[in-house]
């Protein structure tokens, strides 16, 4: 990347393990970039302001970070899925001293991000190219305050990150009171999303869901954020934050979430399926 402040940023296109990656400069922010893979938006990063978050689902993940501990308290975070490292950068900026590990199977994509969207020094972020479940399975027990899963193979959550065996791996890695948070995607009739909630409810005492009302009402396919913990979640604080977003979301918990799950059953490795293929144009920007 050209470091000359007078130079106009230009797009970067490269073949990565998951397809064709593009880094597209934001015309309104000199050091801000959009990462896409095969036309689907993956990450938005402003190198000058890591607290600037453009994607609504990432903002919801950031709300979970904000509510996970007192303001500025460092966290131990394991990120499964990296993209352009938007959320790790946010954690480093808002909770200095945090220890973060990022795992992504796409080695070529990680190299692209390292070259063109450098982290800078002393962020406390270590990045590794590896399979997400294998890494989590080998991670020390009780080592993470927060485990964030934002893993998509193409546009689908891989099946091996959806089973009750995987949920038990997550449970082992989290500290007492630690929080699991996952970015998922589904649309009506929500067979995948309901099964994921049932799966994690079978392992964790507390489960919640954050999504836009239009998604929950089945009007469109979209992202939904799943939370799970052994201890009560600060649902009220999350609800206040998500309600104040540009695209407000709801936090489903307790009786309303049980009604949403209905008769869905947990899934094991043998029956696990990836998340559904999004409808044409659901996430693509061309």
C-alpha positions, -999 to +999 in steps of 0.1 A: +000+000+000+013+035-009+021+054+023+024+088+004-004+109+021-009+127-013-016+095-032-051+084-040-058+049-026-066+023-052-085-010-050-066-041-043-077-074-059-063-108-051-072-144-053-075-159-018-084-194-005-121-184-003-124-167-037-116-133-051-109-107-024-112-070-031-101-041-008-121-011-019-112+024-006-139+045+010-141+078-009-151+097+023-124+083+046-088+084+035-077+052+053-109+033+054-114+001+034-142-023+025-132-060+021-153-082-001-149-118-011-167-129-043-187-097-041-200-103-006-190-077+020-168-092+047-154-063+067-151-025+069-120-010+086-110+026+093-073+024+101-075+059+117-105+051+138-109+014+148-141+023+168-158+032+135-181+002+127-202+003+096-218-032+095-248-035+117-241-071+128-205-061+138-220-032+158-241-058+177-210-079+183-193-047+196-223-041+220-216-076+235-180-066+240-191-033+256-214-052+280-190-080+288-172-061+316-168-027+330-156+001+307-120-003+296-115-036+315-091-058+294-105-091+281-091-124+269-108-130+236-107-158+211-120-148+176-129-177+152-129-160+118-109-129+111-118-110+080-101-076+081-100-078+120-126-052+126-137-065+160-102-073+173-092-037+164-123-024+183-115-044+214-078-033+213-090+004+211-117+003+237-101-022+261-063-016+260-043-045+274-067-071+261-051-104+249-067-115+217-062-145+194-076-145+159-080-178+139-089-179+103-085-208+078-079-185+048-041-180+049-040-159+018-067-136+031-048-131+063-017-122+044-036-097+023-049-080+055-014-080+071+000-063+040-026-037+033-044-032+066-016-034+092-025-037+129+002-015+142+023-022+173+012-032+208-023-043+199-022-076+218-036-093+188-021-126+176-033-139+142-031-176+131-041-195+100-059-226+112-093-244+113-115-227+139-129-258+156-095-275+157-079-244+173-107-241+199-104-278+207-068-273+215-072-240+234-066-240+272-097-247+293-111-216+310-090-192+289-114-169+273-137-142+286-153-139+252-153-163+223-165-147+190-175-169+160-178-151+127-169-179+103-184-183+069-173-207+042-183-186+012-217-173+025-225-202+048-216-211+084-196-244+082-215-275+096-187-284+120-193-252+139-230-259+145-231-291+166-236-298+203-200-313+203-187-279+191-209-261+217-192-283+244-158-272+231-169-236+234-181-242+270-147-257+280-127-228+266-148-201+283-140-188+318-168-191+343-192-164+333-176-161+298-197-153+268-200-170+234-212-148+206-218-160+170-228-143+138-253-164+120-276-159+090-310-174+082-345-166+070-380-179+076-389-206+086-356-204+106-349-241+108-311-235+111-314-206+136-338-224+158-316-255+158-286-234+168-305-219+197-317-253+208-281-267+205-265-240+227-294-240+251-287-277+257-252-268+269-255-233+284-278-220+311-283-186+293-290-181+256-301-149+238-306-137+203-301-102+187-317-095+153-337-069+134-375-072+137-378-075+099-356-106+100-374-121+130-407-116+113-395-135+083-396-106+059-360-110+048-329-132+051-304-116+074-278-118+102-287-128+137-263-128+167-265-157+191-252-154+227-246-181+253-232-181+288-232-201+320-243-170+339-270-144+334-265-121+304-270-083+308-300-084+285-313-050+295-280-032+287-278-050+253-314-041+245-307-004+252-277-004+230-292-023+201-324-003+202-303+029+196-286+017+165-294+032+130-311-001+123-326-011+156-326-047+167-344-067+194-329-089+221-349-121+224-345-139+257-365-160+282-401-169+272-401-151+239-369-169+229-384-203+240-414-196+218-392-188+189-372-220+194-404-241+196-398-278+191-364-275+175-339-300+187-301-299+192-279-312+164-249-334+167-219-338+144-236-366+124-267-344+116-251-310+114-257-289+083-242-256+072-263-225+074-287-220+044-275-205+011-285-168+011-310-158-016-294-141-046-284-105-037-290-109+000-255-097+009-237-091-025-227-056-035-217-066-070 
